[in-house]
Every structure is written in C-alpha cells, then in structure tokens.
Amino acid sequence: MITDKTYNQNDQYFFTEFKNISKELLPWLENLAWEYRCRIEKKEWKSKYNNYVIYDYEPFCSDGFEINITLASRQGEYLNFVRYLYENKVRTIGYLKTCLAL
C-alpha cells in the first residue's frame, strides 16, 4: 500500500512521502527520483511490530520492516509524475500477479 503526503515548506520545496515500498522496487524508485530531479530527503526502515524501532539504514535482517521514502523537489510536477509512474508500476505488478494466480 502506498500513502503519499504532499506539502510545501517555506515556499521552496515540495515533499512527497511514499510508505511501505516493496524492497524490490526501492532501487527503481531511487533511480526514477534521480532522473526526474528529485532528491531523497529521508529513507527509513520502520518495524511493523514496534513503532519506536526506526532505522535510517537497511538492517541486517530486513524482514518485518516497511520502507518509507520522502522525496523533495522544487517543482511539484516532478513529484506528481514520479508518484504517477510508481502507482502505475504497482498496479501493473498486482495485475500480473492476479493473472499468474488464474
């Protein structure tokens, strides 16, 4: 599931937060952000079981963690396009998984 939050800070940067990103899609999303002039403000691994356990690096055993990324850009259109591409990719992967299950 993806949840994004867009807000404007000091009229200079726009931020979008992607929550619970798949580990397999993480390198693709990072390359996409770089390609569309977005920078990674925050990348964290948050435990699904303990709310107070948050790492800013990948833990040794990353099972049981959800990955959250916050992207920043001076133009909100770049962030909207990255979100659009990400949502389409997740939707396509879900569709292909249902096709395999049939």
KASUL-V297223 format. One record per residue. PHI is phi in degrees with one decimal (none if undefined). NEAR is the number of other C-alpha atoms within 8 Angstrom. D_CENTER is the distance of its C-alpha to the mean C-alpha in Angstrom with 2 decimals. Layout:
PHI&NEAR&D_CENTER, PHI&NEAR&D_CENTER
//
This chain:
none&5&10.16, -116.3&8&7.53, -127.8&7&8.66, -121.5&8&8.33, -135.1&8&10.98, -113.7&8&12.75, -149.5&7&15.69, -114.5&9&18.11, -118.6&7&19.47, 58.7&5&22.98, 54.2&5&22.81, -120.9&7&21.30, -127.9&11&17.49, -108.9&14&14.94, -123.6&14&11.70, -132.7&12&8.65, -109.3&12&6.52, -104.7&12&3.55, -113.1&12&5.57, 55.1&9&7.02, -81.9&13&5.14, -66.2&8&8.36, -63.6&6&9.93, -72.8&5&11.44, -90.0&8&8.58, -60.1&9&7.23, -62.9&7&10.23, -63.7&7&10.05, -66.5&9&6.80, -64.3&9&8.49, -65.9&8&11.68, -64.8&9&10.71, -63.4&13&9.77, -65.0&9&13.07, -64.9&7&14.94, -103.8&8&14.37, 58.2&8&15.30, -112.4&12&12.21, -114.1&9&12.03, -86.8&11&9.68, -77.3&8&11.30, -149.0&9&10.07, -131.5&11&8.54, -139.6&12&10.08, -108.9&14&11.31, -111.9&12&12.87, -68.2&12&15.82, -78.9&8&16.22, -103.3&5&19.92, -122.4&6&20.47, -65.7&8&18.67, -87.0&5&20.09, -94.9&7&18.75, -135.1&9&15.74, -113.4&9&15.45, -100.2&8&14.06, -140.2&7&14.76, -72.9&8&14.50, -69.9&7&17.43, -57.2&4&20.26, -112.1&4&19.69, -89.4&7&16.04, -70.5&4&17.18, 88.2&7&16.83, -118.9&9&13.65, -109.3&12&10.21, -101.7&13&7.31, -121.2&14&5.64, -130.1&13&4.55, -114.2&12&6.88, -104.3&14&8.01, -130.1&13&11.74, -156.2&13&14.34, -75.4&7&17.98, -119.8&8&17.79, -67.2&9&15.77, -64.7&6&16.46, -62.2&11&14.25, -66.2&15&11.18, -64.0&8&12.56, -70.0&8&13.10, -62.9&11&9.68, -62.8&8&8.55, -60.4&8&11.80, -64.2&8&11.41, -65.3&9&8.19, -63.3&9&10.10, -65.6&8&13.20, -65.4&8&12.13, -65.2&8&11.16, -64.3&8&14.41, -66.7&8&16.38, -63.8&8&15.54, -62.3&8&16.58, -63.6&8&19.66, -65.9&8&20.64, -67.0&8&20.47, -68.7&8&22.79, -66.0&7&25.03, -69.8&6&25.40, -73.3&5&26.30, -75.1&4&29.15
//
